[in-house]
Amino acid sequence: MCGRYALHANPHVVALQFGLGMDPDFKARYNITPGTDILVIRDDKETGRVAGAYRWGLIPGWAKDPTIGNKLANARGETVAEKPSFRAAFKRWRCLVPASGFYEWKIVAGKKHPYYIRPARDKEVFGLAGITELWKGPDGPIHTVSLITTEPNELMREIHDRMPVIIPVDDYGAWLDPGNINVPDLTQFIRSYPAVQMQAYPVSTRVNTPRNDDAELLKCL
């Protein structure tokens, strides 16, 4: 799964990498957790590529209880095109979630040790693959998002049995294209990111506590 990540890049760098017309509005965060609002980038048929804040934890449009979002922070890539909770969003409402890096926990001798995984090149940002929904609740509409996961690459296999789907920059347009609703074509994006384009290192268990949200979390042990 992917349950924690960080975004601390310069907003202008994010705008350039993701093809936005203006710098997105967000503050640096080092321990982003499900249930909070996160930066999401989508292609809108009328306005083009836009950035917005979506709640992490997808609530299907048909859901009667919004608490289902607590269980849907991630969507398995192997079944995202088929499961009722995800299939409509996968076909029509895909997104990218900018991330400076993400955390995963390696189990050693029964204990979990956190690792931070980031792009191999400085100033680069991962484009995590996501799907979005609009849930119309009694208190107004809520935009929500789920991150897609897949099998690990060689680097991640030493840490965990899953990893987020990361979309290469050259594929942003095809992935975000709202007119692209061909499911077999879309499933080709559900694959492991090249290990050589990533680096991982152990970090403090302070990241286990969501209220800890500072740059010290990124220090290599």
C-alpha positions as CSV (number, residue, x, y, z in Angstrom):
1,M,0.0,0.0,0.0
2,C,1.0,3.7,0.1
3,G,-0.1,5.3,3.3
4,R,2.3,8.2,3.8
5,Y,4.1,10.6,1.6
6,A,5.8,14.0,1.5
7,L,5.5,17.1,-0.8
8,H,7.9,19.9,-0.1
9,A,8.9,20.9,-3.6
10,N,8.9,24.5,-4.9
11,P,5.4,25.2,-6.3
12,H,6.9,26.6,-9.4
13,V,8.9,23.3,-10.0
14,V,5.6,21.4,-9.6
15,A,3.9,23.8,-12.1
16,L,6.6,23.3,-14.7
17,Q,6.8,19.5,-14.3
18,F,3.0,18.9,-14.4
19,G,2.2,21.5,-17.1
20,L,0.1,23.9,-15.0
21,G,-0.7,27.4,-16.0
22,M,0.1,28.8,-12.6
23,D,1.9,27.7,-9.4
24,P,-0.3,25.4,-7.3
25,D,-1.2,26.6,-3.8
26,F,0.1,24.2,-1.2
27,K,2.4,24.2,1.9
28,A,5.3,21.9,2.4
29,R,4.3,18.7,4.2
30,Y,6.5,15.9,5.3
31,N,4.1,13.3,6.7
32,I,0.9,13.4,4.6
33,T,-1.7,10.9,5.8
34,P,-5.1,9.5,4.5
35,G,-8.1,11.5,5.6
36,T,-6.4,14.9,4.9
37,D,-6.7,17.1,1.8
38,I,-3.9,16.6,-0.7
39,L,-2.8,18.2,-4.0
40,V,-4.3,16.6,-7.0
41,I,-3.8,17.4,-10.7
42,R,-6.4,16.6,-13.4
43,D,-7.2,17.5,-17.0
44,D,-10.5,19.3,-17.3
45,K,-12.2,19.3,-20.7
46,E,-13.1,22.9,-20.4
47,T,-10.3,24.5,-18.4
48,G,-7.3,22.2,-19.2
49,R,-4.9,21.0,-16.6
50,V,-5.8,22.1,-13.1
51,A,-4.6,21.6,-9.5
52,G,-6.9,21.3,-6.5
53,A,-7.3,19.9,-3.0
54,Y,-9.0,16.5,-2.7
55,R,-9.6,14.4,0.5
56,W,-7.4,11.3,0.5
57,G,-9.7,8.3,0.8
58,L,-12.1,7.8,-2.1
59,I,-15.8,7.9,-1.5
60,P,-17.7,6.3,-4.5
61,G,-20.5,8.5,-5.8
62,W,-23.1,5.8,-4.9
63,A,-21.9,5.5,-1.3
64,K,-24.4,6.3,1.4
65,D,-21.8,6.5,4.2
66,P,-18.7,8.7,3.7
67,T,-16.7,6.7,6.2
68,I,-16.1,4.1,3.4
69,G,-13.3,6.5,2.3
70,N,-11.3,5.5,5.4
71,K,-10.8,2.1,3.8
72,L,-10.2,3.3,0.2
73,A,-7.0,5.3,0.4
74,N,-5.4,2.8,-2.0
75,A,-6.7,0.9,-5.0
76,R,-4.9,-2.2,-6.2
77,G,-3.9,-1.8,-9.8
78,E,-4.7,-5.5,-10.6
79,T,-8.4,-4.9,-9.9
80,V,-8.9,-1.1,-10.1
81,A,-10.7,-1.4,-13.5
82,E,-13.1,-4.0,-12.2
83,K,-14.1,-3.2,-8.6
84,P,-17.4,-1.3,-8.3
85,S,-15.8,1.2,-5.9
86,F,-13.1,2.2,-8.5
87,R,-14.0,1.2,-12.0
88,A,-15.9,4.4,-13.0
89,A,-13.2,6.6,-11.5
90,F,-10.5,4.7,-13.3
91,K,-12.2,5.0,-16.6
92,R,-13.1,8.7,-16.4
93,W,-11.6,10.6,-13.5
94,R,-7.9,9.8,-13.3
95,C,-5.4,12.2,-11.7
96,L,-1.8,12.7,-10.7
97,V,-0.6,13.3,-7.1
98,P,2.7,15.1,-6.9
99,A,5.0,13.6,-4.2
100,S,8.6,14.5,-3.3
101,G,8.8,11.0,-1.9
102,F,6.8,8.4,0.0
103,Y,7.3,6.2,3.0
104,E,7.2,2.4,3.3
105,W,7.9,0.1,6.2
106,K,10.2,-2.9,6.1
107,I,9.7,-5.7,8.6
108,V,12.9,-7.0,10.2
109,A,12.7,-9.5,13.1
110,G,9.1,-8.7,13.7
111,K,9.6,-4.9,13.8
112,K,8.6,-2.3,11.2
113,H,11.4,0.1,10.1
114,P,10.4,3.1,8.0
115,Y,12.1,4.0,4.7
116,Y,11.8,7.1,2.6
117,I,11.7,6.6,-1.2
118,R,12.4,9.6,-3.4
119,P,13.3,10.3,-7.1
120,A,17.0,9.6,-7.9
121,R,17.4,13.1,-9.5
122,D,17.3,16.3,-7.4
123,K,14.2,18.6,-7.7
124,E,12.2,15.9,-9.5
125,V,8.8,15.0,-8.1
126,F,7.0,11.7,-8.5
127,G,3.6,11.8,-10.3
128,L,1.6,9.2,-8.3
129,A,-1.3,7.7,-10.2
130,G,-4.7,8.3,-8.7
131,I,-8.4,8.2,-9.3
132,T,-11.0,10.7,-8.1
133,E,-14.7,10.9,-7.2
134,L,-17.2,13.5,-6.3
135,W,-19.4,12.5,-3.4
136,K,-22.6,14.6,-2.9
137,G,-23.3,14.6,0.8
138,P,-25.9,16.3,2.9
139,D,-23.3,19.0,3.9
140,G,-22.2,19.6,0.3
141,P,-19.9,17.9,-2.3
142,I,-16.6,16.3,-1.4
143,H,-13.8,15.7,-3.9
144,T,-11.9,12.5,-2.9
145,V,-9.0,10.5,-4.3
146,S,-7.3,7.1,-4.0
147,L,-3.8,6.2,-5.0
148,I,-3.2,3.1,-7.2
149,T,-0.7,0.5,-6.1
150,T,1.1,-2.3,-8.0
151,E,3.8,-5.0,-7.6
152,P,7.2,-3.7,-6.4
153,N,10.3,-3.2,-8.5
154,E,13.7,-4.6,-7.5
155,L,14.4,-1.7,-5.1
156,M,11.0,-1.8,-3.4
157,R,10.9,-5.6,-3.2
158,E,13.5,-5.4,-0.5
159,I,11.3,-3.2,1.6
160,H,7.6,-4.0,0.9
161,D,5.4,-6.1,-1.4
162,R,3.6,-3.2,-2.9
163,M,4.4,0.3,-4.3
164,P,2.5,3.2,-5.7
165,V,2.0,3.4,-9.5
166,I,4.3,6.2,-10.7
167,I,3.5,7.7,-14.1
168,P,6.5,8.9,-16.2
169,V,6.5,12.5,-17.2
170,D,6.1,11.6,-20.9
171,D,2.9,9.7,-20.1
172,Y,1.2,12.5,-18.1
173,G,-0.9,13.6,-21.1
174,A,-2.2,10.2,-22.0
175,W,-2.9,9.2,-18.4
176,L,-4.8,12.4,-17.6
177,D,-6.7,12.7,-20.9
178,P,-10.4,12.6,-20.0
179,G,-11.2,11.4,-23.5
180,N,-9.1,8.3,-23.0
181,I,-11.7,5.8,-21.7
182,N,-10.2,2.6,-23.3
183,V,-9.7,0.4,-20.3
184,P,-7.2,-2.0,-21.9
185,D,-5.0,0.9,-23.0
186,L,-5.3,2.5,-19.5
187,T,-4.2,-0.7,-17.7
188,Q,-0.9,-0.5,-19.5
189,F,0.0,2.3,-17.2
190,I,-0.3,0.0,-14.2
191,R,3.3,-1.1,-13.8
192,S,6.3,-0.7,-11.6
193,Y,8.4,2.4,-12.0
194,P,12.1,1.8,-12.9
195,A,14.2,1.1,-9.8
196,V,17.1,3.0,-11.2
197,Q,15.1,6.2,-11.1
198,M,14.5,5.9,-7.4
199,Q,16.5,5.8,-4.2
200,A,15.5,4.6,-0.7
201,Y,17.0,5.0,2.8
202,P,16.0,4.4,6.4
203,V,14.4,7.2,8.4
204,S,13.3,7.8,12.0
205,T,10.3,6.0,13.5
206,R,9.0,9.6,14.3
207,V,7.2,9.3,11.0
208,N,4.9,6.7,12.6
209,T,3.2,9.5,14.4
210,P,1.0,11.6,12.1
211,R,1.4,14.8,14.1
212,N,5.1,14.8,13.4
213,D,5.4,16.8,10.2
214,D,8.8,18.4,9.7
215,A,11.9,18.1,7.5
216,E,13.8,16.1,10.1
217,L,11.7,13.1,9.1
218,L,13.6,12.9,5.8
219,K,17.0,12.6,7.4
220,C,18.8,9.3,6.6
221,L,19.7,7.2,9.6
